[in-house]
Amino acid sequence: MRNSKLFIGRKIRELREANRLTQSGFAGRIGISTSYLNQIENNQRSVSAAVLLALAEQFRLDISDLATGESERLLSALSETLGDPLFDGHAPSLQELKLVTQNAPAFAHALIAAHQAYRRNSEQLASLDDRLGGAAAFAEPTPYEEVRDFFHFVDNYIHELDVAAERLAQELGIPERDAAAALPEHLEARHGVRVVRAEPGDDVIRRFEPAARRLHLSPYAQQATRTFQTAFQIAALEAEAEIAAILRRADFRTPEAAEICRIGLQNYFAGALTLPYQAFLAAAKDLRHDLELLAARFGASIEQVAHRLSTLQRPGAKGVPVFFARIDRAGNITKRHSAAKLQFARFGAACPLWNVHQAFETPGRIIRQLAETPDGVRYLCVATEIAKGGGGFNAAQRRYALALGCEVSFAADFVYADGLDLTSRAAFDPIGISCRICERAACAQRAVPPLKSKLTIDHDRRAVVPYSIS
């Protein structure tokens, strides 16, 4: 049974400081002693149900906002970092890791960054690359990695952009009005920008000409893609101030990272504009997260819908916590986010037992899986394959598999759980996060041994893998 005690000292301290209260004043508001509050803030005591209710009543909080957030993601990343053999003999307990992530998150981020630099240098040295003189550059995270971590640790939810996009959607009557018609009209009326078809030989999805005030969109792209790219252009023209403020706070190491993040933030605004928060959240509940019906209702693609479901993390109005990933045929995770307990590995490929890999074998179908991770948490997993291309028989097509899922406790909110036996342990496939950190000793699909386990080699016996794991 998992430990149900809640240690949220740092969040309580931040709440008290945000309200400019002393420990004595804050303790008085929620009806506890100052010494008890001091122990809570230092994670020496857990928070009781009575204290949680008092916090919700006195400060108008959603209790779930206190219990979730960055800590789960940071704990997962830190646990994977300390799984490296580099830290053999210095493995802290789970409780110690929780104390670090809750009380000293900056230290945890620094350790993760240092380990990433170590890995990059090690890989560079191991490759015997003749560019060893420039190895210092490989110690820093790439701009892409830095931006990926930025979105990961803000829970993939950007409040000021989400609210601004929703406000504009309401002004334009979206989703009651078709976004495919409303957005080009708005772009021309407010900014004098006409949306036109790109020439057949113009190999772009979107191209903006500022001087001519024309937005060229590929005639081969699906309507959902053209609508999204129109929304992206509106973001570039109308959300510049909000995005600039977010980038200043993020304080990226390089201009390249800032520009990559700018595109990510503009994409975020576009998604929030075409799939406005409250309307989309209500539809997701009403349609029980049916991806195809949601896509049809909002004129969006299944990928846009699945990605948007992973961003429904607004305080006080959260959606079902889901995980979302997009994987290419080589197994590379090209998009990832998890608001659930399942956290994707930062290094290595995804578990081969996960149904997302099977999606390539059944194009056009949505496949389901009940799965259990080594920590005993069970999930409903949904996967489907998508193709991106257009432009004729000889045009290249990109194929991806999309994965979406939730913990089984939320499965009833998903149409994909219908007809599945959620009570039978045998119905759940054992999956991991990645082989290098998976604890399962008897997995027939194991690619590499787990990092911190001792191996036993028996030359007179051969099983599925040529070693046993202690």
Steps between C-alpha positions, in 0.01 A plus 500: 500500500638842412570756770201736512662762724524841340817708550454838330703730722642714222155562349359597839790739556452656155126541568571670834760733349272585207238615751766693700422319824729405786501140616294607800242681286477220245467233770220699660310520170492121461461417869830331585793584725802692374729212590287257297512736200878527537529121491273482193704762312819306572337170395546357847129424515246419234188705432179359646162498325373761747783737409438447128133587542590809702743613230234450232242696700723785617694556178249373240735233369440188299645227723629311195718801417689446826546129448631511143729709286870508433603264782390177326682590178808622683504189719486277191784687327714500816439127560612421146808718540604323822446163331827555313782269621695820563304527825553141615521486878328837537141410423260704718167358609174602334411710803832684478442569131156639581648729761752635246243560226254663739743708707789566263371477141776730371762255632319211328494692169870580537589134562295388197671763282843392625422137423380589151830681439691197628309268265562722200871521571520124557324427171727743319814338643372148432443582134868599461381794295780712361319806632614432857645848514145634498371261767410785735214595270351152542485540878214744468145393416401547140248779437237237419561315829482824696163589345369145552584527870339845522162368386542184709547686825219753446262205462449584132253771603567873436226687683535848349505367144213259564278771644588751225426245228172401663397865522563546128312177419198632689523828311498310170224261605718187489409212522137583416640659185733297280860602575596424139285796392529726805880515525584609142228768520642626829854502362395716206266731693738575789841468336439541129648157434343289224516123509588359157592162355870437461616421148529126425880525477529694827611221738365651824214445740488870592683806368430857612591806295497797742540767231230360271278404798438153361496165676569212262366159607567168331207387285597139581473538877188379676247765598580452871866576426416813298273624780771439759760684291264795468463502878880483529530817292246675722711399801809652338314828443291529817677311781845647452504691832388200710748270327787745544427519876496120530833475316658759730393302806625174349850650459622250241874448455505576129305710249431177307316349797295817541399497133409130511290569808337797327373261233380260771313781677341614175394142436355490851294817435378355168385180670325696775330723240364219284415283803398757766542373855155500659314392186751227428506375859119479504494317166769255617286410800180483295652281227704293748827596333408342166784633282315467171184672625699782659694548176175517304334742743790750492622449143838386634730206441522206739856603588388854585222361719726251680765765563243747630366242746846488658495877565174514698676595823337833587489551879146449624381352169725207421414226257577132543879466547620324186830417335561572134783408265578492130747236382663446162564163339851481647357528851608861559259696718456827311234646729438412862311619801347335801265647756456145633744308719650336191810699405689433178868411512732787418751263337450187292201360317151429630403157632444258208203344683308826483219487244612820326745293294217276377318800355726492192374147429133609499481837321170681532392312813498602863641220716463461875715355774480456873850531641678495835836664574752356748380735774159327490310787335254387232409688186257505212711557185367603158711514185444576133711559191487821298657597166608846394574580141309595190617626166456196285617143460871582515480730801659379823268402782585529868344236721464525876324315776308698760464377857249627754399357834400544861515316828234232532324696774395746224424235237122536530537851355630348174287327240800275431452321833162361398499121494840462669535306826663756726480272804704207367871520571565262211354756259788742564819468297821563695679797342790717610630848431825401329723193524787688661294585810236223494499272805333201334738204515309262271413706193528320166536832313785642708750679274770591755558411866374745762772741606516433872438125511760229546512244218562130535641312200450122488696352209312171531152648473338732248158663542340772288779739601855372565512614862288511812434815698553502874 
